[in-house]
């Protein structure tokens, strides 16, 4: 500003002596000096405003911290110079036991070792324990508490070389019945064979035989479901079924043979009739599996259990029934018997926990033999046949409830009831 002012004064003083071009520059210089002066004033005003604003903020901050106790004021640690900083401590690495690889390895050798441990744990379980795990998984599913056990990349590496499922399941190909999701199981847990109507044929039976003899599964299940289209179509008239393609016609006729349509027509409720038809089909498939000698050998050795199941789409609940297994668990010992010799209770042929009913192939075959050959059972026949029938009927009577031979009156009389009542 001083230099410009001095230039303007000197230009005005010399305007009288210099030529006309210098005189013409005098107004330009005066205008330039005026604009510079105005700009300087604006800058100085802005500086004053900023200073006043900073003082006001400092005063406000001082008043705010004056009301806060010194103990409540956070202490911000100052950054230390690089030379005085402490070295960052290194977390101690947990020492793994020899042979325990945990979940940190990703090599194929470690994955195979981990898979071998899982296989040993699964093979050590009994069929009853495997069935209980299925029931718990289904309970988690319909209670909306499923674990969704998605296998990690490390576990999938272990499944490359082998599989070791604990359950083989013959289910329907209906898209609403995803077996692993219904039972809350993961990869490699269930060997699934799915076909329309969950019925046995050459391919499905061969697949289940492979699972039993080579994969050593513990439970062999047949899963039907609510509103099965294949079972419903099998209940159509014969002429309607014959209008379908030849392969589908044969499949529906195979299901139709196992249905007791005369009994099903007596059920008036549509949902009850549908459930009974599906369960009848499941029972027939279980009974067909019980004819296989190799499968039943595993059952008698208590290495395998066959069971039927019904999945209710509306609720998500799976009911188990028609169990075929070895001897059941022993009856609980009565605490009233003090003598250890009296506490021995023979094995009872009862369904497993959570299963509605059992199926005894030997008993059913014996009853069928008696019904079809009454003469050989009651009048004639060989001594071996009579002895086989007698032993079978004796074993079956032990598991049937005792029924009185006397006629039971359906009338109720208060006088009789008071007379027969036990003394208080």
Order of alpha helices (4+ residues) and beta strands (2+ residues): alpha-alpha-alpha-alpha-alpha-beta-alpha-beta-alpha-beta-alpha-alpha-alpha-alpha-alpha-alpha-beta-beta-alpha-alpha-alpha-alpha
